[in-house]
Amino acid sequence: MSWLSLVLANLGLGGFVAGVYFHAIGQQGAGTALMALGLAMQVIALVRIKRERKLAAQVTKQKDSSNARG
């Protein structure tokens, strides 16, 4: 997993938590915006992680097939 995916996931979680806090103290507009940004960052991070896992599986599959041939 790349460092950028981890950063995006952590920023997404922090943004969502900050949004919940702002929403709870009465700043509904700011809270909703932060929660939406946090969720968007989480989705981007999950897409990146899924793509990285797929790429790693393809590389592993290619290595295994090249080793099987001898």
C-alpha positions in Angstrom: 0.0 0.0 0.0 1.4 3.4 -1.0 1.9 6.2 1.4 -0.5 8.4 -0.5 -3.3 5.9 0.0 -2.6 5.9 3.8 -2.5 9.7 3.9 -5.8 9.9 2.0 -7.5 7.4 4.3 -6.3 9.2 7.4 -7.3 12.6 6.1 -10.7 11.1 5.2 -11.2 9.7 8.7 -10.0 13.0 10.3 -12.2 15.1 8.1 -15.3 13.0 8.8 -14.7 13.1 12.6 -14.2 16.9 12.4 -17.4 17.1 10.4 -19.3 15.2 13.1 -17.9 17.5 15.7 -18.9 20.6 13.9 -22.3 19.3 13.1 -22.8 18.4 16.8 -21.9 21.9 18.0 -24.3 23.6 15.7 -22.3 24.3 12.6 -24.4 22.1 10.3 -23.1 23.6 7.0 -19.4 23.2 7.9 -20.1 19.8 9.4 -21.8 18.5 6.4 -19.1 19.8 4.1 -16.3 18.2 6.1 -18.1 14.9 6.3 -18.7 14.9 2.6 -15.0 15.7 1.9 -13.9 13.0 4.4 -16.1 10.4 2.7 -14.8 11.5 -0.7 -11.2 11.0 0.5 -12.1 7.6 1.9 -13.6 6.5 -1.4 -10.5 7.8 -3.3 -8.2 5.9 -0.9 -10.3 2.7 -1.2 -10.2 2.9 -5.1 -6.4 3.4 -4.9 -5.9 0.4 -2.5 -8.1 -1.8 -4.7 -6.1 -0.8 -7.8 -2.8 -1.5 -6.0 -4.0 -4.9 -4.9 -5.1 -5.8 -8.4 -1.8 -4.7 -9.8 0.1 -6.7 -7.2 -1.9 -9.8 -7.9 -1.1 -9.5 -11.7 2.6 -9.1 -11.0 2.5 -12.1 -8.7 0.6 -14.1 -11.3 3.2 -13.2 -14.0 6.1 -14.2 -11.8 4.5 -17.5 -11.0 3.8 -18.3 -14.6 7.4 -17.4 -15.6 8.8 -19.6 -12.8 6.5 -22.6 -13.9 8.0 -22.6 -17.3 11.5 -23.1 -15.9 
